[in-house]
């Protein structure tokens, strides 16, 4: 099995967090959120290299205050993000091609920079599925009843037993995700996650059950939750 390459999109502005510091650089239990996230992959033997994707204005800061400060040796280089998440990941895929990490079956993991609590023990199982069928994401069954709402009125109640909350990492063989991004660009299609780009082309994507601790830190309340979860894991 080819070792995996990880793209870490972390170029968002974090408007819902408020304040002047982007959320991925906020301190969580004594270390920036992004540093916690990078550690998940730095320490895993099946990960070959890591590409953080940050705002072009943040590249020097990220290099000095995250990569150099905490000694992340698997970081290949930092990539400048795009106008949105999809554009940022596309920039990352372009960098892989330029650097020679674009073998068709190479596993590419895409993980949100603001998800520092992923259980990296699930990486081996995730990579095995990617090797077999080409695409797999981490997710959890929906706990709550979900309503389909239009103009503040309920128009439907999907069967909760079929609903899952998508998380990251999401993993794909390089050629599959490259083709999906190229087709999305050609069609002007924008999605909120990477798996959607394969789904629209009819490509099978498996879901590996994760856990509910794998939250995305988005609001000030999430910082408090993440601190409590980190405290419970020590």
One Martini backbone bead per residue (centre of mass of N, CA, C, O) as a GRO file, in nm:
protein
  234
    1UNK     BB    1   0.095   0.037   0.023
    2UNK     BB    2   0.057   0.357  -0.017
    3UNK     BB    3   0.130   0.627   0.117
    4UNK     BB    4  -0.003   0.911   0.249
    5UNK     BB    5  -0.160   1.219   0.165
    6UNK     BB    6  -0.212   1.546   0.320
    7UNK     BB    7  -0.479   1.773   0.325
    8UNK     BB    8  -0.503   2.109   0.496
    9UNK     BB    9  -0.761   2.302   0.518
   10UNK     BB   10  -0.680   2.663   0.647
   11UNK     BB   11  -0.823   2.946   0.496
   12UNK     BB   12  -1.022   3.049   0.675
   13UNK     BB   13  -1.174   3.321   0.856
   14UNK     BB   14  -1.375   3.270   1.098
   15UNK     BB   15  -1.640   3.452   1.149
   16UNK     BB   16  -1.795   3.288   1.381
   17UNK     BB   17  -1.569   3.344   1.601
   18UNK     BB   18  -1.425   3.593   1.591
   19UNK     BB   19  -1.201   3.818   1.588
   20UNK     BB   20  -0.848   3.844   1.468
   21UNK     BB   21  -0.809   3.535   1.485
   22UNK     BB   22  -0.776   3.262   1.338
   23UNK     BB   23  -0.898   2.963   1.440
   24UNK     BB   24  -0.636   2.779   1.374
   25UNK     BB   25  -0.460   2.979   1.593
   26UNK     BB   26  -0.592   2.907   1.831
   27UNK     BB   27  -0.587   2.823   2.155
   28UNK     BB   28  -0.548   2.469   2.269
   29UNK     BB   29  -0.415   2.352   2.529
   30UNK     BB   30  -0.133   2.528   2.452
   31UNK     BB   31  -0.222   2.501   2.135
   32UNK     BB   32  -0.273   2.523   1.827
   33UNK     BB   33  -0.508   2.382   1.641
   34UNK     BB   34  -0.330   2.308   1.393
   35UNK     BB   35  -0.118   2.151   1.554
   36UNK     BB   36  -0.302   1.926   1.646
   37UNK     BB   37  -0.381   1.829   1.362
   38UNK     BB   38  -0.096   1.760   1.254
   39UNK     BB   39  -0.026   1.543   1.471
   40UNK     BB   40  -0.213   1.314   1.371
   41UNK     BB   41  -0.012   1.267   1.108
   42UNK     BB   42   0.284   1.283   1.197
   43UNK     BB   43   0.251   1.006   1.391
   44UNK     BB   44   0.185   0.836   1.134
   45UNK     BB   45   0.316   0.567   0.942
   46UNK     BB   46   0.105   0.610   0.674
   47UNK     BB   47   0.236   0.896   0.651
   48UNK     BB   48   0.429   1.093   0.434
   49UNK     BB   49   0.263   1.374   0.382
   50UNK     BB   50   0.207   1.739   0.425
   51UNK     BB   51  -0.053   1.999   0.331
   52UNK     BB   52  -0.094   2.301   0.407
   53UNK     BB   53  -0.382   2.534   0.370
   54UNK     BB   54  -0.343   2.882   0.336
   55UNK     BB   55  -0.333   3.189   0.353
   56UNK     BB   56  -0.113   3.392   0.197
   57UNK     BB   57  -0.078   3.578   0.459
   58UNK     BB   58   0.007   3.305   0.649
   59UNK     BB   59   0.264   3.151   0.567
   60UNK     BB   60   0.486   3.263   0.753
   61UNK     BB   61   0.343   3.213   1.019
   62UNK     BB   62   0.302   2.908   0.990
   63UNK     BB   63   0.597   2.833   0.962
   64UNK     BB   64   0.698   2.958   1.236
   65UNK     BB   65   0.447   2.891   1.453
   66UNK     BB   66   0.412   2.578   1.357
   67UNK     BB   67   0.626   2.414   1.200
   68UNK     BB   68   0.891   2.503   1.346
   69UNK     BB   69   0.804   2.508   1.646
   70UNK     BB   70   0.694   2.180   1.624
   71UNK     BB   71   0.844   1.995   1.412
   72UNK     BB   72   0.721   1.931   1.112
   73UNK     BB   73   0.855   1.691   0.895
   74UNK     BB   74   0.598   1.618   0.689
   75UNK     BB   75   0.603   1.892   0.574
   76UNK     BB   76   0.645   1.989   0.258
   77UNK     BB   77   0.435   2.240   0.220
   78UNK     BB   78   0.287   2.547   0.175
   79UNK     BB   79  -0.038   2.644   0.069
   80UNK     BB   80  -0.228   2.846  -0.115
   81UNK     BB   81  -0.529   2.955  -0.106
   82UNK     BB   82  -0.851   3.018  -0.198
   83UNK     BB   83  -1.172   3.148  -0.219
   84UNK     BB   84  -1.232   2.849  -0.133
   85UNK     BB   85  -1.226   2.531  -0.041
   86UNK     BB   86  -1.218   2.405  -0.324
   87UNK     BB   87  -0.982   2.579  -0.427
   88UNK     BB   88  -0.779   2.486  -0.214
   89UNK     BB   89  -0.774   2.185  -0.286
   90UNK     BB   90  -0.691   2.227  -0.577
   91UNK     BB   91  -0.416   2.346  -0.506
   92UNK     BB   92  -0.317   2.088  -0.371
   93UNK     BB   93  -0.335   1.900  -0.619
   94UNK     BB   94  -0.138   2.064  -0.789
   95UNK     BB   95   0.105   2.022  -0.598
   96UNK     BB   96   0.124   1.717  -0.625
   97UNK     BB   97   0.189   1.714  -0.925
   98UNK     BB   98   0.448   1.890  -0.906
   99UNK     BB   99   0.583   1.682  -0.674
  100UNK     BB  100   0.498   1.366  -0.751
  101UNK     BB  101   0.199   1.290  -0.589
  102UNK     BB  102   0.019   1.146  -0.866
  103UNK     BB  103  -0.059   0.873  -0.828
  104UNK     BB  104  -0.348   0.718  -0.900
  105UNK     BB  105  -0.344   0.537  -0.604
  106UNK     BB  106  -0.300   0.756  -0.420
  107UNK     BB  107  -0.364   0.850  -0.102
  108UNK     BB  108  -0.600   1.112  -0.024
  109UNK     BB  109  -0.622   1.334   0.241
  110UNK     BB  110  -0.897   1.534   0.377
  111UNK     BB  111  -0.854   1.787   0.639
  112UNK     BB  112  -0.958   1.980   0.873
  113UNK     BB  113  -0.791   2.220   1.058
  114UNK     BB  114  -1.055   2.227   1.280
  115UNK     BB  115  -0.988   1.896   1.351
  116UNK     BB  116  -0.826   1.788   1.650
  117UNK     BB  117  -1.013   1.500   1.739
  118UNK     BB  118  -0.921   1.283   1.573
  119UNK     BB  119  -0.898   0.933   1.546
  120UNK     BB  120  -0.603   0.795   1.425
  121UNK     BB  121  -0.677   0.484   1.453
  122UNK     BB  122  -0.863   0.499   1.179
  123UNK     BB  123  -0.661   0.517   0.937
  124UNK     BB  124  -0.612   0.225   0.851
  125UNK     BB  125  -0.905   0.160   0.767
  126UNK     BB  126  -0.937   0.387   0.564
  127UNK     BB  127  -0.699   0.300   0.373
  128UNK     BB  128  -0.807   0.021   0.300
  129UNK     BB  129  -1.061   0.120   0.152
  130UNK     BB  130  -0.923   0.297  -0.058
  131UNK     BB  131  -0.761   0.062  -0.186
  132UNK     BB  132  -1.023  -0.099  -0.278
  133UNK     BB  133  -1.249   0.153  -0.383
  134UNK     BB  134  -1.119   0.480  -0.360
  135UNK     BB  135  -1.350   0.572  -0.131
  136UNK     BB  136  -1.357   0.751   0.195
  137UNK     BB  137  -1.541   0.839   0.491
  138UNK     BB  138  -1.608   1.013   0.773
  139UNK     BB  139  -1.879   0.924   1.008
  140UNK     BB  140  -2.210   0.989   1.159
  141UNK     BB  141  -2.490   0.935   1.298
  142UNK     BB  142  -2.775   1.079   1.337
  143UNK     BB  143  -2.943   1.195   1.628
  144UNK     BB  144  -3.137   1.380   1.499
  145UNK     BB  145  -3.404   1.516   1.377
  146UNK     BB  146  -3.470   1.602   1.040
  147UNK     BB  147  -3.545   1.904   0.861
  148UNK     BB  148  -3.717   2.023   0.584
  149UNK     BB  149  -3.669   2.371   0.498
  150UNK     BB  150  -3.899   2.637   0.384
  151UNK     BB  151  -3.963   2.935   0.486
  152UNK     BB  152  -3.997   2.813   0.789
  153UNK     BB  153  -4.104   2.537   0.661
  154UNK     BB  154  -4.204   2.219   0.670
  155UNK     BB  155  -4.146   1.962   0.396
  156UNK     BB  156  -3.975   1.744   0.569
  157UNK     BB  157  -3.876   1.395   0.700
  158UNK     BB  158  -3.619   1.231   0.710
  159UNK     BB  159  -3.471   0.935   0.751
  160UNK     BB  160  -3.257   0.891   1.010
  161UNK     BB  161  -3.135   0.601   0.935
  162UNK     BB  162  -2.994   0.752   0.661
  163UNK     BB  163  -2.836   0.962   0.838
  164UNK     BB  164  -2.528   1.145   0.802
  165UNK     BB  165  -2.235   1.289   0.930
  166UNK     BB  166  -1.996   1.458   0.785
  167UNK     BB  167  -1.649   1.422   0.785
  168UNK     BB  168  -1.309   1.421   0.882
  169UNK     BB  169  -1.163   1.238   0.684
  170UNK     BB  170  -1.121   1.236   0.328
  171UNK     BB  171  -1.074   0.963   0.088
  172UNK     BB  172  -0.858   0.924  -0.214
  173UNK     BB  173  -0.774   0.858  -0.506
  174UNK     BB  174  -0.618   1.067  -0.701
  175UNK     BB  175  -0.767   1.032  -0.978
  176UNK     BB  176  -1.055   1.059  -0.874
  177UNK     BB  177  -1.034   1.350  -0.747
  178UNK     BB  178  -0.925   1.492  -0.994
  179UNK     BB  179  -1.161   1.434  -1.187
  180UNK     BB  180  -1.381   1.563  -1.007
  181UNK     BB  181  -1.261   1.849  -1.011
  182UNK     BB  182  -1.254   1.892  -1.316
  183UNK     BB  183  -1.563   1.856  -1.357
  184UNK     BB  184  -1.654   2.081  -1.168
  185UNK     BB  185  -1.517   2.307  -1.321
  186UNK     BB  186  -1.664   2.261  -1.596
  187UNK     BB  187  -1.964   2.292  -1.440
  188UNK     BB  188  -1.968   2.490  -1.188
  189UNK     BB  189  -1.930   2.311  -0.927
  190UNK     BB  190  -2.029   2.342  -0.576
  191UNK     BB  191  -1.917   2.215  -0.262
  192UNK     BB  192  -1.895   2.122   0.092
  193UNK     BB  193  -1.759   1.855  -0.015
  194UNK     BB  194  -1.567   1.610  -0.170
  195UNK     BB  195  -1.760   1.365  -0.212
  196UNK     BB  196  -1.973   1.512  -0.394
  197UNK     BB  197  -1.799   1.499  -0.657
  198UNK     BB  198  -1.835   1.186  -0.686
  199UNK     BB  199  -2.139   1.138  -0.657
  200UNK     BB  200  -2.226   1.295  -0.926
  201UNK     BB  201  -2.059   1.052  -1.094
  202UNK     BB  202  -2.119   0.761  -0.947
  203UNK     BB  203  -1.920   0.717  -0.722
  204UNK     BB  204  -1.812   0.522  -0.480
  205UNK     BB  205  -1.877   0.590  -0.122
  206UNK     BB  206  -1.758   0.524   0.179
  207UNK     BB  207  -1.843   0.468   0.529
  208UNK     BB  208  -1.673   0.545   0.832
  209UNK     BB  209  -1.705   0.515   1.152
  210UNK     BB  210  -1.681   0.736   1.399
  211UNK     BB  211  -1.696   1.021   1.614
  212UNK     BB  212  -1.830   1.287   1.819
  213UNK     BB  213  -1.546   1.429   1.883
  214UNK     BB  214  -1.512   1.522   1.571
  215UNK     BB  215  -1.497   1.834   1.574
  216UNK     BB  216  -1.567   2.156   1.449
  217UNK     BB  217  -1.409   2.453   1.496
  218UNK     BB  218  -1.630   2.755   1.486
  219UNK     BB  219  -1.702   2.843   1.778
  220UNK     BB  220  -1.664   2.941   2.098
  221UNK     BB  221  -1.806   2.684   2.210
  222UNK     BB  222  -1.607   2.478   2.078
  223UNK     BB  223  -1.367   2.536   2.257
  224UNK     BB  224  -1.491   2.430   2.519
  225UNK     BB  225  -1.543   2.145   2.416
  226UNK     BB  226  -1.253   2.074   2.331
  227UNK     BB  227  -1.126   2.109   2.611
  228UNK     BB  228  -1.293   1.886   2.745
  229UNK     BB  229  -1.203   1.655   2.554
  230UNK     BB  230  -0.901   1.675   2.610
  231UNK     BB  231  -0.926   1.629   2.916
  232UNK     BB  232  -1.056   1.334   2.878
  233UNK     BB  233  -0.781   1.220   2.715
  234UNK     BB  234  -0.555   1.252   2.966
   0.00000   0.00000   0.00000
